[in-house]
Amino acid sequence: MMAVPEQTPPSSLEVGDYYDRLTDLMNRALGGNTHLGYWPQPGDGSSPGKAADRLTDLLIGKLRGITGRRVLDVGCGSGKPAVRLALSAPVDVVGVTVSEVQVGLATALAKQSHVADRVVFTRADAMELPFPDGSFDAAWALECLLHMPSPAQVIREIARVLRPGGRLAVTDVALRAFGRTGMKRGECTSQLLAVPALVHIDEYAGMIADAGLELHELTDIGDQVVGPSFAALRDHVNEHLDEYAAAFGIGVAEMRKVVAQCTTLPWTPDIGYVVLTARRPGE
Ligand SMILES: C[S@@+](CC[C@H](N)C(=O)[O-])C[C@H]1O[C@@H](n2cnc3c(N)ncnc32)[C@H](O)[C@@H]1O
C-alpha cells in the first residue's frame, strides 16, 4: 500500500468488481478463504489455508454462547467462514458481499456442505444493510471494514440490525498508533487493492461507542497475522504472476514491480490486525 491521499476511494461497485476478479486466486492462496492467516506460534509450519481457518475459529470462539441463532456475516467472502460457523453451532447465517461471484461460490459451498437450509448469501452493501432493526442475535465482520468508504457507518448499520443484547465480533487490518514509518490516518490507501484508507486501531473504541455499542475486547494480533500472511501471498503472486496481472488488469512487468515495491516498503510493522468484540446494550 502506498500513500496516495488524493485518489478517489473505490466505490462499492468497484470493490465488488475487484472481488469478482480476485476471489478465485485468493481462495487458492488461502485454502478457500479470502482472509489472512493466524500463526500464534510463528514458524509452526502451518499452511496459509490452515492458518486462515484458525483465524475463523478464533472468531467462532468469540461468538460462543450467543443466545438466539440468527447471525449476520458482513463481507462474507466466498462463504467458508459462515459455513464453518454453521457447522460448529446451531445457528442460521445470512452473509452479504458486494461481489456477485462470491455470492455464487458461497451458495454452492453451503449446498455442498449440507447447510444451505441454514446459511444463505446475498449481494448487498454493508453501508446500507437491507435488514430491519434488531433482526440479528449476533454479527461478525471478518476483515472487510478496510474496504468500506466509512467503517464507522458500517458499524452503525450493524448496531442497528442487532437486537438489544446482540453481540458483534470484528477482525480487520488497521494502522498501529505507534507506526514507525510515520503513516498518518488516511494515508495508507490503495486503489489497486480497493482499500480507501486504513483506520488507526485507536479509532475503533470511538466508532463502537458512537454506534451505541459496548466494547468488550480490542486486541492487536498483527505480529501473528500480517507478516507471515503477506509473505505467503507474495509467494503465491510470484508463482502465478500472469494470472494476478490479468486479474488486476495490468501487465506482468507492472505486476512484478508492485510485488517488489510491496516487499521492500518498510510499512509492515505499521500494520496491525484488530480482534474486537462488542455488545448492543439492553436485555
Ligand atoms: C478480505 S474479504 C473477507 C471475506 C470474508 N469475510 C472472509 O473472511 O473470508 C472482504 C470482503 O468484504 C466484502 N465487502 C467489501 N466492501 C463491502 C461492502 N460495502 N458491503 C458488503 N461487503 C463488502 C467483499 O465483497 C469481500 O467479501
The ligand as an ORCA input file, in Angstrom:
! r2SCAN-3c Opt
* xyz 0 1
  C     -10.944     -9.630      2.601
  S     -12.541    -10.186      2.094
  C     -13.078    -11.063      3.547
  C     -14.116    -12.083      3.212
  C     -14.610    -12.966      4.347
  N     -15.121    -12.186      5.459
  C     -13.549    -13.885      4.830
  O     -13.081    -13.687      5.933
  O     -13.153    -14.803      4.099
  C     -13.523     -8.700      2.144
  C     -14.989     -8.897      1.899
  O     -15.687     -7.665      2.141
  C     -16.692     -7.540      1.168
  N     -17.066     -6.128      1.058
  C     -16.275     -5.077      0.748
  N     -16.992     -3.933      0.739
  C     -18.268     -4.279      1.042
  C     -19.482     -3.548      1.207
  N     -19.533     -2.228      1.028
  N     -20.602     -4.250      1.534
  C     -20.570     -5.598      1.716
  N     -19.445     -6.333      1.580
  C     -18.311     -5.672      1.247
  C     -16.049     -8.068     -0.103
  O     -17.017     -8.339     -1.078
  C     -15.377     -9.315      0.483
  O     -16.309    -10.351      0.551
*
